Amino acid sequence: MIWLTWRQFRAQALATLVVLVAAATFLLITGIHMRDSYHADLATCAALNNCSILLSNIQITYNPTLQFCELMLTVIPALIGIFWGAPLIARELETGTYQLAWNQSVMRTRWLAFKFAGVGLVALVTAAVLSILLTWWAGPLDQIQGSRFGDMVFSTRDIAPLGYALFAFALGTTAGLLLRRTIPAMAVTLAVFIAIQIIVPTAIRPNLLPSTTTTVQLNQSTLSQANGISGSSGNGDFYMSGLDAPAGAWVQSTSPVETASGRLESMQSVSSCLPRAAFLSTRSENPFAQFGACVASDDLHESITYQPASHYWPLQWLETGIFLVLTGLLSAFCFWFIRRRQN
């Protein structure tokens, strides 16, 4: 069975090896160069106490490559499910070759176990290698950004890709077993995986751990870090952007500016304190600090809801654990179903 599994999967395995070698070569060469530039620029700008421009240039230079790599690592689990998982059993059922294997001395569960374990192991190793490479390569850019909770960042770093890859493989295998046709199984796998990619970051991940809410008073000190002001349509509510949150935190939501009694403050009521266009053009001082000093006596505040940076690894383990559990359930279902299936 090991030899048969290898014969059936050797083309995909060799193609995967070529991709991994090419990806490793590219990321190692560019990653070493980026890290050298990052540390040299950091040492230079630290002496001048002005690193924002240099660090911004590094992001501009390498962000296109980062976005491409993140997109690829997001797509690869789907490709594993579509091209490795869906045909794994569906192709055998579709062509009828399963009958030869099942009428030999090899039990059908053993047949499935060798195919499932062999290809699943390759999927796991592929995701692990790519995740390690990208996590290492993007390290300086993640430090500049200051948070690793972005949708594309979180799902393409550390252990999360392993859970996605195994789940996609088990999903494709299950779809192929139930539908018994390769093309429909591929379509179902793709549709379900896309839905998972939308649901998990928006509805599941934010609720895996309780979030923290903090209140920021609007005064000269707090608004010295603000970088913008925006109003909502209709009722005149407004928000301050760039307010301080704990380092590395995942800011999930901010409330409109409120008074001490909880009433939403309108932009019209503070219009006399708003920075004028002429003042905004000056760079010697943050204009929003003056705005904060002007409204300090009004006792205004804004609430920020966030996940602290310390929740990064617990969320990684929880999300990966969910997909590992789903993978186990789908695998168990495949073994149960194939044992009950009649020739």
C-alpha positions in Angstrom: 0.0 0.0 0.0 2.9 2.4 0.7 4.3 1.7 -2.8 0.8 2.1 -4.4 0.2 5.4 -2.6 3.5 6.7 -3.7 2.9 5.7 -7.3 -0.4 7.5 -7.4 0.9 10.6 -5.6 4.5 10.9 -6.8 3.8 13.5 -9.5 2.1 15.9 -6.9 4.8 15.1 -4.3 7.7 16.0 -6.7 5.9 19.2 -7.9 5.4 20.2 -4.3 9.1 19.6 -3.6 10.1 21.8 -6.5 7.8 24.6 -5.2 9.1 24.3 -1.7 12.8 24.5 -2.8 12.0 27.5 -5.0 10.0 29.3 -2.3 12.8 28.6 0.3 15.5 29.9 -2.0 13.6 33.1 -2.8 12.5 33.8 0.8 15.9 33.1 2.3 17.8 35.3 -0.2 15.3 38.2 0.0 14.8 37.7 3.7 18.5 38.0 4.6 18.8 41.1 2.5 15.7 42.7 4.1 16.9 42.0 7.6 20.3 43.5 6.9 18.6 46.6 5.5 16.2 46.7 8.4 18.9 46.5 11.1 21.2 49.0 9.3 18.4 51.5 8.9 17.2 51.0 12.4 20.7 51.8 13.8 21.0 54.9 11.6 17.6 56.3 12.4 17.8 55.6 16.1 20.8 57.9 16.4 18.7 60.6 14.6 15.6 59.8 16.7 13.5 59.7 13.5 12.8 56.2 12.2 9.3 56.7 10.6 10.5 57.6 7.1 13.1 54.8 6.9 10.8 52.1 8.2 8.1 53.3 5.9 10.4 52.9 3.0 11.1 49.3 4.0 7.4 48.6 4.1 6.9 50.2 0.7 9.7 48.1 -0.8 8.7 44.7 0.6 4.9 45.0 1.1 4.1 43.8 -2.5 6.1 40.6 -2.0 4.6 40.1 1.5 1.1 40.5 0.2 1.8 38.0 -2.6 3.3 35.5 -0.2 0.3 35.8 2.2 -2.1 35.3 -0.6 -0.3 32.2 -1.8 -0.2 30.7 1.7 -3.9 31.5 2.0 -4.7 29.8 -1.3 -2.4 26.7 -0.8 -4.6 25.0 1.8 -7.5 25.4 -0.6 -5.4 23.8 -3.4 -4.5 21.0 -1.1 -8.1 20.3 -0.5 -9.1 20.6 -4.1 -6.3 18.7 -5.9 -5.1 16.3 -3.2 -8.2 15.7 -1.0 -11.1 15.7 -3.4 -9.6 13.2 -5.9 -8.2 10.9 -3.2 -11.2 8.7 -3.0 -13.5 10.2 -5.6 -11.2 9.2 -8.5 -11.1 5.6 -7.2 -14.9 5.5 -6.9 -15.4 7.3 -10.3 -13.2 4.9 -12.3 -14.1 1.8 -10.3 -10.5 0.9 -9.4 -11.5 0.7 -5.7 -13.0 -2.7 -6.5 -9.6 -4.2 -7.3 -8.1 -3.0 -4.0 -11.1 -4.1 -1.9 -11.2 -7.6 -3.4 -7.6 -8.2 -2.4 -6.1 -9.0 1.0 -6.0 -5.3 1.9 -9.0 -4.2 4.0 -10.8 -1.1 2.9 -10.0 0.8 6.2 -6.3 0.0 5.8 -6.4 1.1 2.2 -8.0 4.4 3.3 -5.6 4.8 6.2 -2.5 4.5 4.0 -3.8 7.0 1.4 -5.1 9.4 4.1 -2.0 9.3 6.2 0.5 9.5 3.3 -1.0 12.4 1.5 -2.1 14.1 4.8 1.5 14.0 6.0 2.8 15.7 2.8 0.1 18.4 3.2 1.1 19.0 6.8 4.8 19.2 6.0 4.1 21.5 3.1 2.1 23.9 5.2 4.6 23.8 8.0 7.6 24.6 5.8 5.9 27.5 4.1 4.6 28.9 7.4 8.0 28.8 9.0 9.6 30.5 6.0 7.0 33.2 5.8 6.9 33.8 9.5 10.7 34.3 9.6 10.8 36.3 6.4 8.0 38.7 7.5 9.4 39.2 11.0 10.8 42.8 10.4 7.7 43.9 8.6 5.5 42.5 11.4 7.6 44.4 14.0 7.1 47.6 12.0 3.4 47.1 11.7 3.2 46.4 15.5 0.4 43.9 15.4 0.0 40.3 14.1 -3.7 40.1 14.3 -4.6 41.2 10.8 -6.8 38.7 8.9 -4.1 37.7 6.4 -1.3 38.0 8.9 -2.8 35.8 11.6 -3.9 33.0 9.2 -0.5 32.8 7.4 1.8 32.8 10.4 3.1 30.2 12.9 0.7 27.2 13.4 -2.5 28.5 11.9 -1.7 27.3 8.3 -1.2 23.8 9.6 -4.8 23.6 10.8 -6.1 25.1 7.6 -4.2 22.7 5.4 -5.2 19.5 7.3 -8.9 20.7 7.4 -8.9 21.5 3.7 -7.5 18.0 2.9 -10.0 16.2 5.1 -12.8 18.3 3.7 -11.9 17.5 0.1 -11.5 13.8 1.0 -14.9 13.7 2.6 -16.6 15.6 -0.3 -15.1 13.1 -2.7 -16.3 10.1 -0.7 -19.8 11.4 -0.5 -20.2 12.8 -4.0 -18.1 10.1 -5.8 -17.2 12.5 -8.5 -14.0 14.5 -8.6 -15.1 17.7 -10.2 -18.2 18.2 -8.0 -16.1 17.4 -5.0 -13.5 20.0 -6.0 -16.3 22.6 -6.4 -17.8 21.8 -3.0 -14.4 21.9 -1.3 -13.6 25.3 -2.8 -17.0 26.8 -1.8 -16.8 25.5 1.8 -13.2 26.6 2.3 -14.0 30.1 1.0 -16.9 30.3 3.4 -14.6 29.3 6.2 -12.1 31.9 5.3 -14.9 34.6 5.6 -16.6 33.2 8.7 -13.6 32.5 10.9 -11.9 35.9 11.0 -15.2 37.9 11.2 -17.4 35.8 13.5 -15.3 33.1 15.3 -11.8 34.4 16.0 -12.9 37.7 17.7 -15.0 35.7 20.1 -12.6 32.9 21.1 -11.3 34.9 24.0 -13.0 37.7 25.9 -11.9 41.2 24.7 -11.0 44.2 26.8 -12.5 47.6 26.7 -10.7 50.7 27.8 -11.9 54.3 27.9 -9.6 57.1 26.5 -10.3 60.6 27.7 -10.0 63.3 25.1 -7.4 65.8 26.2 -4.2 67.3 25.0 -2.1 64.4 26.1 -4.1 61.5 24.6 -4.9 63.3 21.4 -1.2 64.2 20.8 -1.0 60.7 19.2 -4.2 61.1 17.1 -3.9 61.2 13.4 -7.4 61.9 12.2 -11.0 62.7 12.9 -14.0 61.3 11.0 -17.7 61.8 11.3 -20.5 59.3 10.7 -23.2 60.1 8.2 -26.6 61.4 9.4 -26.4 62.1 13.1 -23.1 64.0 13.3 -21.2 61.6 15.6 -17.5 61.6 15.2 -14.5 59.3 15.9 -10.8 60.0 16.6 -8.4 57.7 14.9 -4.9 56.8 16.1 -5.7 56.9 19.8 -3.3 54.9 21.9 -4.0 51.2 22.4 -1.7 48.7 24.2 1.3 47.8 22.1 0.6 45.0 19.7 -3.1 44.9 20.5 -5.9 43.9 18.1 -8.3 46.8 18.1 -11.7 45.3 17.3 -13.9 48.4 17.6 -14.1 52.0 18.7 -17.1 53.9 19.9 -18.1 57.3 18.8 -17.0 60.1 21.1 -19.3 60.3 24.1 -19.9 62.6 27.0 -19.5 61.6 30.7 -23.2 60.7 30.8 -22.9 58.4 27.8 -24.5 60.8 25.3 -23.0 60.7 21.8 -21.3 64.0 21.1 -21.8 65.6 17.7 -19.1 67.2 15.6 -21.1 70.4 15.4 -20.9 70.9 19.1 -17.1 71.0 19.0 -16.8 72.7 15.7 -15.1 75.7 17.3 -12.3 73.5 18.6 -11.7 71.7 15.3 -8.2 72.3 13.7 -8.4 74.7 10.9 -6.9 73.9 7.4 -4.1 76.4 7.9 -3.1 74.8 11.2 -3.3 71.3 9.8 -0.7 72.2 7.3 1.9 73.0 10.0 4.1 70.1 11.0 5.7 71.5 14.1 2.9 70.3 16.4 0.1 67.8 16.2 -3.0 69.9 15.6 -5.2 67.3 17.4 -3.3 68.0 20.6 -4.7 71.5 20.5 -8.1 70.1 19.8 -7.7 67.9 22.9 -6.8 70.9 25.0 -9.9 72.7 23.7 -12.4 69.9 24.5 -10.7 68.7 27.7 -13.2 70.7 29.9 -16.1 68.9 28.1 -15.1 65.5 29.7 -15.4 63.6 26.4 -14.1 60.1 25.9 -13.9 57.3 23.4 -14.1 53.5 24.2 -11.7 51.1 22.5 -12.4 47.3 22.5 -9.3 45.1 21.8 -7.6 41.8 22.2 -4.3 42.3 24.0 -1.0 41.2 22.4 -0.8 38.4 25.0 -3.8 36.7 23.3 -1.9 36.0 20.1 -0.6 32.6 20.9 -3.8 31.4 22.8 -5.8 32.4 19.7 -3.4 30.6 17.4 -3.7 27.4 19.5 -7.5 27.7 19.8 -8.1 28.3 16.2 -5.7 25.6 15.1 -7.3 23.2 17.7 -10.7 23.9 16.2 -9.5 22.9 12.7 -7.7 19.8 14.1 -10.9 18.7 15.8 -12.9 19.2 12.6 -10.2 17.3 10.7 -10.5 14.4 13.2 -14.3 14.4 12.9 -14.2 14.4 9.1 -11.5 11.6 9.1 -13.5 9.5 11.5 -16.6 10.0 9.3 -14.7 8.8 6.3 -13.6 5.6 8.0 -17.1 4.9 9.4 -18.7 5.6 6.0 -16.3 3.4 4.0 -16.7 0.5 6.4 -20.4 0.6 6.0 -20.3 1.0 2.2 -21.3 -2.0 0.2 -19.4 -3.0 -2.9 
